[in-house]
Amino acid sequence: MNYKYFPHTPEDIKEMLSVCGVDSLDGLYADIPDSVKFHGDYDLPSEKSELEVRAFFDKIGKEDKQLTCFAGAGAYDHYSPAAIPQLVERSEFLTSYTPYQAEISQGTLQYIFEYQSMMCELTGMDVSNASMYDGATATAEAVLLAFNNSRKGDTVLISDSIDPKTIAVVKTYAHFHGVKLETFSSLELDIEALKARLANKDVAGVVVQQPDYYGIIEDFSGIADACHDNKALFIVNSVAADLALLKTPAEWGADVAVGDIQSLGIPLAFGGPYAGYMCSTEKLMRKLPGRIVGQTVDNRGQRTFVLTLQAREQHIRRQKATSNICSNESLMALYVTIYMSLMGREGVKEAAQISFDGAHYLCEQLTATGKARLVYADKPFFNEFYVSIDNRDDFYNRAIDKGILPGVKVSDDGLLVAVTEKRTKEEIDELVGILKD
């Protein structure tokens, strides 16, 4: 049968099979056991008109239950201005990919440059690369950077209060690159013990998270100096939006700042696409993976943009690449760039402040019921907090029935609860009322 959207003619297929040394397309799959092959007919509907297709998906869509979201744990329900989708869906952005030819990719290169500039301002770091896959892989890439930067160190210390999902990704990267990982407590930091561990001179880097997995604002005083005294890199993972109010990675003395940019207006979207950021000191600029877009002038003296410092496997020999990261998630970088442009410096700060205030109000109301207890009561938190709740599962299920996602389940009775600027006082009070009942 001929399919009009398939470019290969029967002659093409015959020639290809001849080169492969098989008689039929089935022969290409001869190594696959027959017992695992599907021999039935595909359950595919007959052709439908556009009207029927739209009706079909509308019906499926109505089965989705939209919940008021108090869940976080790395992905947050922040406000996204309506103008952003209208702009990023323009064909020159939506269909663009790799800007190899600078002369015809000035728009793409410019917004990546602007994104880098904004991320440097947000983190306080000297340089930013183009966006990476997500915050977890950006953290793993930072671990590899520290490992490759060190002459003697083969070990990276990673805080046990980092998001478990991020730790899992880092472990995968570390395993296949020969990096040894050790966990330590940054939440209950023993700076003297850390200094003693670093004094062994086998540590290439130290990784922490701010705020940590439980939403706690940790104190990293002394870590940067301890790292630098022993030629190790200090790596800080942060929720990007929170840096509008918190002490920046640069102020903590970080060498590398990483994290996810989803909090800067990117919708939850059932888990993606998101993107990660990675910024560093100027000293490490040439060791950053991914792309960096630079600014220059053309032969007429006009401001132009070019790819620079491209230590990627697509541009140099694979074995010499700093990383095998390929895509730079530039559409999401554009999304965030427009978001920060529309919100402005004060708008981003205001959103973070409203989130902070809402979380503390909710925490006070929940604990006042006597049925919830703040697990780390002596620690400051930002817009997310960890509570243990009496009959947690019953409360959780009743909230779901009321159209509210009350948080993320952790431990046997714990709930990780997040508040963003989208959550109203009425929504917060309704959640508290469910716990009171």
Secondary structure, DSSP 8 states (H G I E B T S, - for coil): ---TT----HHHHHHHHHHHT-SSGGGGGTTS-GGGS--S---------HHHHHHHHHHHHTTS---EE---TT-------THHHHHHTSHHHHS------GGG-HHHHHHHHHHHHHHHHHH--SEE-S-BS-HHHHHHHHHHHHHHH-SS--EEEEETTS-HHHHHHHHHHHHHHT-EEEEE-STT--HHHHHHHHTTS-EEEEEEEES-TTSB----TTHHHHHHHTT-EEEEEE-GGGGGTS--TTTTT-SEEEEE-TTTT---GGG----EEEEE-GGGGGG--S-EEEEEE-TTS-EEEEEE---BTTTS-GGG-SB------HHHHHHHHHHHHHHHHHHHHHHHHHHHHHHHHHHHHHHHTTSEEETTTTS-BSSEEEEEETTHHHHHHHHHHTTEE--EEETTTEEEEE--TT--HHHHHHHHHHHH-
